[in-house]
Amino acid sequence: MSRHGSSKNVQVGGGGPGARLLASFTNVEDHGSLLFAGWDNEGASVGEGGISFSDVWQFAASGWSLLSTSGPMPESRYGHAAASSGKELFVHGGHHDAGRRRRSATITPLKDMWRFTPATRMWAQVTFSTRDELNPTSRYGHSMEAAPDQSAIFMFGGYLEGDCHQASNALWSLNLTSLAWQQMHPSTGSPVERRHHASAVSKRRNLMFIFGGRIYDTNCNDNWFLNDLWSYAFAANTWSQLSASNAPPALNQAGMAYREIEDQLIIYGGYLASNQYSGVLYQFDVAHGQWSTLHDGTFDAPPARRSPQAVWRAPGTLVMCCGMDGDGNELSDTWKAELPGRSLCVAGHVFNGTDCSECPAGTYDANPETDLDDCVACEEDTYSDAGMKSCAPLLGPWIQALPPPDLTIGRNLAGSIQLSVTSALLPSHFHGVAMVPRYFMDLAPTPDSLQPGTLCSSQWHRSVYNNQDRLVAELTYADFDDKCLLNETQSGELIQRSGYAALFVVMVGASDSTVAKMVMPVQLNFTRAATGVYTGYVATGGSSHQINEKTFLLGPFHSSVHFYDAAYETKNDPAVYVYGSVAYVEHELEGELEMDVVQVWISSSKDSSNMTALTENLTESFVLSSSELGKARRSTHKRVVEKPFVTSCVYKIMNSHFTSENIGESLFISQDFI
């Protein structure tokens, strides 16, 4: 190995965080690398005064930038632990230093946890669901890592508040769904207690690594440094010590990162037992259990330091900043170590140790983005050609095994009727078939009338939910008389629309060919006694206004309406759902309001507590709001008649079918007290 080893070090210019140590530096999905907090000595030693920070810096391709935050935020701190889950950063514990210099310093131990969302630049304190006595106590110099499946955050070690023997080797997990802490009890031996160790996670191996750190000896001398390397298996809840020759010397406050593609740990810097600082860059090959030196720290290298903050930024780059040099100076420089690596293989190919090779026929590359996995055999009734990133179903077996689609019917808050057909994933192609499959839904009165590509088919759109395909249509009652025709029968108070739905699999090519048709019955029930729902606001739009020296308050309303025939003698229920002729409306509500009607539809129930039926739309929804942009407006007029001891009123509304042709006709509302 040469003196320089196999890395190239480049100092990054430009602004950045000020000098500090004992900060945290964490990769956060879609938001680069975030450096949080840390400590400045102000001429003192750690624990003897100084000042702690609470700022957040982001390192991305363009360099450093300070993120402005708003709302509540955590106390300044150092020696805390940090981990990212998804697109959020979590920080826990550490020490808060009020900055009073040297022996008069006020150091506050912390046990709080905060969540930072870079997209909104907002902090939020995490409230645990477990009782305080069941949660980790305050600690300093511990580590945190998120499990690869992002379900939990794991915390290890650290210095607890108390006498010199209160370092910890406890392992805790925080469930990110329930926010409950649980102390883990691995079934194998654990690493000894320690603080200021290094940690990293391997997603490909589902392991957490810890290295080195520091512990008090039996005489309370804080000079027992460690160089042991351990892995924790999340799935098995077991610790394993990784023994290897040529290990680095015992190091405290070293920086460590993991290279997913190469399956290697990178360690830089740290505090040596000889009271000197390291500037050496080490590598541990996990697959082969071997240590090697990438750079010996001389020439073209950053100054040796402890507490460097390091993250791995693929491809091939370790980014490091800050820390403290051997003269006790905090550092603010940023360096990149460009390490040798290999290029990712193209999709359908995997790394064989020396080169990329294609997956053989009948197998596929399970993780083409990272080359982490070997070629995987295709599942039953699927196949692939050589060099493919996925397997495609075989058409015949797929059709034979396709379970009956699941049809559900619901209503949304806009009054539309939603039909949803859920099926197993509908493939975008089949093995050995050149034509492209397309999937159609149709509704019809009889099975023989079902066809792909009809007007009804155009109402459906495709989505994926819970790893299943869904074909969804938003329909109104009128669509069952037109685009998606269904039979209609009436019996007593019940109106029933029934027929059939079909899922078609059509192979599109020079000539379309339907290769599968799955038919299922459809039935929708409506009550004949129809009720309308209006929403409205005071006409003036102000907080209140006067009518005949009476004050009317601003506010929305919901009310029920009943429809009658033109002679206003009997309810004309059978004609309600058609809504195609003049009808009188009896509108009853409580209170005294003048309003513009902004939206109306006809529902299947007048029971205001039955939200499902109340939002079932029997007609199109009519938006009647006014707008300076020229949208449709229905004018509303009101006449107030004085009558004492009245708490409700009746609106008599004469209206006609609302269509695009008669937009602009007035809707006249007169009020007479009952």
C-alpha positions, 0 to 999 in steps of 0.5 A: 500500500502506498503512503497515500493508499487508494483515495484522493482527498479534496478540500471543499471551499466556500462557506459552511458551518463554523468550527465545532465538534460533537455535532451530527451529520446524517443523510436524509432522503431527497435532502442531502446531508444535514449537520446539526448542532455541536460544541465550540470550546470558547477556549475551554475543554469539553465539560468545562464550558463553551457553547452548544449550537442548534443550527441546521446545515445542509450539504448537497451537490452545490455545497453548504447552506444554512436552513432557516427553521420556524416554530418550536425547536430543540435546545442547543446541544452536543454529543447527541445522537441522530438518525434519519428515517425516510425524509425526516431527521431524528435527534436525541439527548446530548448535553446543553452548554449555556456558554459560561466558560470553564469550571463555572459552566452549566451543563444540562443533560438531555433526554428529549427527542425531536423530529426535523422535516426538511421539506417544511423546515419545521421541528416537532418534539416527539411525544413517546407513548410509553411512560417516562420511567420506561424510556431511556434516561438522559445520555451523551455520546450514544448512537442512533440508526434507523432500521433498514425497513424504517419501522424503528430507530435503534439507540446504543450505548452512551454515557449516563448521568451519575458516577464514572461507571454509568456508561451503557451497553443497553440497546433500545428501539423506538417504534416509529408508528406507536412511538413506544420505546422498548429495551432490547435483550439480544439473545447473544453476548453484547458489546461492553458499555461505551460512549463516543463509538462510531455506528453505521447501517447496512441495508443489504445485510440488515445489520447495524455496526458499531466500532470503538469508543471509550469507557472508564476502567475499574479505577474510574480512569477515562482512558480505556479506548476500544477498537472492537467491531460488532454487528447487530442483526435486526431480524434475529436480535443478536450481536456478533463480534467481527474479528479480523487482523490489521484492525485500526488502533483503539479509537474514540470519536472516530467517523464511520460510514458504510458503502452499500455497493462495495459492502465496506465500512470506512473509518476516519480520524478519532482520538487515540489512547496515546492522547494523539489524534488520527488522520488515517482512513481505514476500510473494512471489507465486510464480505471478506472480514479484512481491514486495510488502510486507504490513506495513511494521513500524510500529504494531501490529507486533512489535519488529523482530528477527533470527532470528524462528522462523516457521511457516505455520498455515493458514488465513491465519495466520503464527505467529512467536516469539523472536529478538533485538531491536536492543538485543541482547535475546533475545525470548520474545514470540509473534505471529500475523500474520493475512493475507488469503486465500481460503476453500477451494472445496467438493469438485468446485470449484477456484479460478479466480483470482477465485472458485470454479467447478465442474469441468465434466462429464467432469472432477473436482477432483483435490485438493479439500482444498487447491484446488491443482490444476485440474480433471482429465479422467476416465480412460478408461471413467469419467465424472463429472457437473459439480462432482464430486471424482472420476470413477465407472466406467461399469458395462459397460466396468468389468465387461468390463475386470475382470481375474480375481480372484487367490485366495491361501490361507494359514494364520495363527498361530492355526491358521485357514485364510485365503482372500484374493481380491484384485481391482482396486478395487471401486467404491462406485458407478457413473456413471449407476447409482442402485443401490449395488454390493455384493460377495460371495464364496461357496464351493461344491462345484459352480459351479451352487451358488454364490450371493451372500448365503450363510452363507459370504458372511458370513465375508468382510470387505473391506479395501484393500491396496496400492491393491487391494481384498481380500475375506478369510475366516478359516475352520477345517477344520470350515467346509468341512463346513458354512458354506463346503462343499467336496468331500472326497476321500481318497487315501493320506496326502492329504485334499483339499477342492476346489470353486469360489469366486465373486466376485459384483457385486450392485446393491442397490436395490428389487430386487437384481440380480447384474450380474457373477459371476467363478468360480475353482477352489479346492483345499486339501490336508491330510495324513491323519497329523495332529499336535496342538500344545499350549502350556502353563505350570507349573500353579502359575504360579510360577518353580518348584515341588516335586513329590516333592522334585524341582524343576520349572521354569516355562516354556512348551512345545510338543509333538506328539501322535498320535491313536489309536482308542478301543481304543488299538491303531492310529492313527485318522487318518481320524477326526482332522480330525473330532475328534468321538469319544473318542480317546486321545492320546500326548503326548511331550515332554522335561523334567519339567513340570506344567502347565495346557493353555491352547490346543490345535488339530490341525495337518496336520503333526508336523514342528515345523520346518514352521511353515506346516503346523504352524499349519494348523488342522483343527479349532476352536482350544480355549482351555483357560486358567483365569480369575477371570472364569469362562472355561473351565478344564480341570483337569490332574492328574499322577502322578510315578513315579520311574525313573532314566535317563529323559529323556522321558515319555509323557502319555496323555490321554483327552478328548472333543470340546470343545464349549460344552455340555461345558465344565467336564469334566475333562481327566485327564493321567497320566504314566508313564515309558517 
